[in-house]
Amino acid sequence: MAFRIIFLEEFGKAFVPKRFIPNLRKYLLKAGFNEVPYRFFGMLFYFSALITTMIFITFIYPYLRRFSLIEIYIFSFLGWFIVQLFFATLFILLVYFYLDLKIYYRTKKMEEQLPDFLQVLSANLKGGMTFERALWAAVKPRFNVLGSEMAKASKKVMTGYEVGKALTELADKYDSLMLQRTVDLMISELESGGNVAELIDRLVVNLKDTKALKSEMSASAIAYVIFISVIVIVISPLLFALSFNLLILILNFIGQLSAATQRVSALPFVFSKAGMDPNDFKLFSIAAIAVISFFSSLIVAIVEKGDIKGGVKYIPIYVFGSMFLYFFFMKVLGTLFAGIL
């Protein structure tokens, strides 16, 4: 097709600065992408332009008709530029967030498989294989994340590529300090002609001890996780719902006092009606619960996993769980307070 779907790839390349391309390629390699998806970037540009056009025609342009022609041109350009910039930045942040999570989970899964892979590699070396042959034989289907990258590195080595360079390129594809240190130690031992199998055995023991220590620390923190979860998901919505109903009760009581004092003219004082709107407190409660739940889920992730990225799955559980209980308590307490009101 000569038109090539309105030049998606060309637009994608045009909006990625050349000085950022090497760093972007390295970043995408860690996420498992071998090529920069310029077509996808171009598609995002057109999508943001479509949204900007709809917003401009619907909301911005009707307010510009009262201005002169030159002012319409100026305000149209500024409005279009600001809206387009907003959505472009939003899409970039969303893509970055997705890639960052993908890198994290990809690295996490690789680190879980690394000790088992090194154990198989050590067994092959003890069986008399060369390092190149042992590396190829250690690639098993169960090492799905690590196995594919190890297979690529092994093929490079088998075709005459330097072992150290192939392993270094492999480590660069993961955002893992554990893999980087393991590869550095293996390369150092290979270059010095030492016993690589013995080194790998020590590495396996240290990696498994580290994993067991992390699991033990996570288990010891379960009490804090339960405490925070109960406070955020149950207690906080209950207190906000109770406060809302108490506020309604107090406002009605003050209203009745105001009406009574206005009927009795001999009193030296008069109660005025409260100027507070309960709906404002309700909106504040919803916003407060959402913010508390969001940041509490991040705290739980740090306590349990040691990293915020590992607890992204907790965010919808905490936010929607606390919101559901808030409206549930509002309904129950509203029924209980109905007789008093």
N, C-alpha and C positions, 0 to 999 in steps of 0.2 A: 504493500500500500504506500503510494508516493507521499501522501500527506502524513503518514506515520502517527496517526492519532494526536494531531496538534502538538507534535514535538515534545512529548512528555520527558524523554531523556535529556533533550537539549535544555529545557527549562530547569530540570533538576541540576544539571551541571552548572548552569549559569548562576544559580543562587547558592552554590557552595563555593566559598572563597578557596583559591588554589592553595594557599598556605595552610588551610585546615584539612586538606584532603589526606595527607599522610597520617596525621593523628586520628582523623575520622576512620581511615581504613584499619588502623590498629585497634581502635575501639570496637569497630564492627566485627573484627576477627575474634575478639574476646566473647562476643555475643553469638558466634557461630556463623556469621555471614562472611563469605569469602570475597564478595564483590560489594561495592557501594551501590545501593538501590536508587540510582538516579531517577528511574521512571516513577518510583514511589514518591520521591521528593517532588517531582513535577506534578504528580497527581494531587498531592497535598496543596500545592500552590493553586491549582485550578479549583480545588474544592473550597479553599479559603476565599478565593476571588468570587466564587458563586455565592457563598454565604454573605460576603461583603456587598455584592450587588443587590441581593434580596433585602438586606437591612437598609441599604442606602435608599432604595426605591420606596420601601415601606415606611421608614421612620424619619430619615434625614431630609430627603428631597422635598416632601410637603411643607417643611418649615422654611425652605430657602426661597419660596416663590415671592415672598414679601420684599426681598432684597433686589438690588440692581443687578444687571447682567454680569458686571465684573466681580461684584461680591459673591454672586452665585458660583462663578468659576473658582474663586479663591476658597470659599467655604466647602465647595464640593471636593476640591483636591485635598484639603485638610481633613475633611470627614472621611473620605475614601482611604487616605493614607493611614489615619489613626486606626480605623476599624480593621483594615487589612493587616496592619502591623500587629494589632492585638491578637487576631486569630492565627497569624503566622507564628507568633511567639507561643501562643497556647498549644498549637500542634507540635512545635519543636519540643516544648517541655513534656508533652504527653509521650512523644516518641522516645525522648531521653529517659523518661521514667520507665517505659516499657523495656527499653534496652538494658537499663541498669538492673532491673529485676531479672531479666533473662540471663545477664552475665552472672548475677549472684547465684541463681538456682543452678545454672550450668556448672559454675565453679564448685558449688556445694556438692552436687552429685558426683563430680569428678573426684573430689577429695574423699568421698566415702568409698569410691572404688580403688583409689590409689594404693592402699596397703595390700589389698588382695592381688592387684596386678603386680606389685613389686615382689610379693611372695612367689607368684608363678614364675616371674623373671629370675629370681634367685634359684628356684628349683631347676630351671633349665640350665643356668650357668653351672650349678653343681653336677648336672648330668653330663658335662663335658662340652656343651655347645659354646661357640663363640658368642660374643656379646650381640653382634648383628643378627645371628641366627636365633639366639635366645629371645631377643626383642620381638622378632617376627612370630616365633612360636608362642609367645605369651599373649598375643592378641586373641581374645576369645569373644564369642557373641554376647556373653553376659556383661562384658565391659562396653556397653553400647555408647556411652558418652566419651569415655577415655579411649576405648578400643579403636574407634574410627580415626582419631587423631594419631594414636600410636601406630596404626597401620600405615598412615601416610608418611610418618617419620621413618618407619622401618623400610618402606619402599625406597625412600630417598637414600637411606644408608646402604641398602642392597645394590643400588645402582651407582655407587661410588661417592655419594655425598658424605661429607665429614660427619662423624657421629656427634661431636660436640655441637656443631652448627645446627644439625637436625633437631637435637634435643632442646637447644636454646630457642629455636623457632617454635617448637611445641610448647614450651613454657610461656612464650609470649602470647599464645592464644588463650590463656587463662589468667584471670585476675587473682592468682593464688600465690601467696608468699610461701606456702608449704611446698607446692610443686617447684617453685623457683629454687628454693634451697635444696630440695632433693636432687634436681637436675644438676645444680652446681657441684654438689658433693660427688655425684656419679661421674661427671666429666673430669673433675679433679682426680678421682681415683683411677679412671681409665688412662689419663695422661701420665700419671705417675707409675702405672703398671702394677698397682696394688690388687688386693683380693676384693673384687667388686661384689662378689656374692656375700661375703662377710659384712661388708658395708651395708648392703641392701637389707640383710637380716636385722642389723641394728636399727636401720631406718624404720623397718616394719614394726619393730618392738616399740620404738619411740612414738610412731604415729598412732598405734593402737592404745598406748598409754595416754596420749593426749586426748584421743577420742573418748576413752573411758572417764578421764578427769572432767571433760566438758559435760558428759552425761550426768556425772555425779553432781556437778555444780548446778546443772539445770534441775535435777531432782530436789536438791536442797532448797531451791528457790520457789518450789511449788506452793508453799504456804503464803508467800508474798503475792503470788499470782492469784490465788483463791481470794485473798483478802481484798486486793484491788478490784477483782472482778465483781465480787458481791457489792462492794461500795458503789461502783460505777453503774452496774447494770440494774441493781435492785434498789439499794438505799437511796441513791441520788434521785432517780425518777419518783420514788415514793415521797420524799421530802418536798420536791417541787410541786407535785400534785396536791399534797396536803397544804402547802403554803398557798396555792391558788384558791383552794376551797375556803381556807381560813380568811383570805383576803376578801372573797365574795361575802362571807359572813359578816366581817367587820364593816365593809362598805354598806351593806344593807342595814346594819344596826345604826351606823352613823346617819344614814338617810332617814330612818325612822325617828331618830332623835331630832334631826333638823326639822322634819315636818311637825313634830310635837311642839318644839320651842317656837316655831313661827305662828302656831295657833294661839299660844299664850303670850299676849303682848305685855303682860306685867313683869315678865322675867327680865333681869338686867343683862342677860347674855343670850346669844342665838348661836346654835350649831349650824354651820354651813355644810353643804354636801361636799364630799371628797372629790377632788378633781382627778383622781387616778383612774385609768381605764384598765380593767382586768385583762383585756385582750393584749395590752402592751406587756403585762407580766407574763402572759402565756407565750408570747413570741420570744421574750427574754429567756424563759425557761427552756424552750425548744433549742434556741441557739446555745445556751449554756450547756445543756446536756450533750449536744452534738460536739461541742469543743472539748468538753471533759472526756467524753467517750473516745474521741479521736486521739488525743494525746495520751490517755491512759492505755490505749492499745499499743502505742509506740513504747511506753514505759514497760509494759508487760513483755513486749518483744525483746527489749534490751535485757531485762532481768532473766528471761527464759532462754533466749537464743544468743544473746550477746551482740545482736545486730538489729537495727531497725528494719532492714530489708526482709529479714526472716519472719517478721510479724505482720506483714502487709495483709495476710489472710485474716488477722484478728480485727482489722478496722471495720469491715461490714458487720461482723458478729457483735462487736461492742456498740457501734452506732445504731444499727437497726434493732438490736436487742433492747437497748436502753430506751429507744423511742417507742417501741411496742409496749414495753412495760409502763412507760409514762402515760400513754393514752389509755392503757388498761386501768391503771390506778386512778386516772382522772374520771373514768366512767364509774368505777366502783365507789370512789369517795363522793362523787357527785350524787350518786343514788343515796348514800348514807346521809349526806348533809342536806338532802332535799327536804326531809321532815323538819329540820331546824330552820332552814331558810323560809 
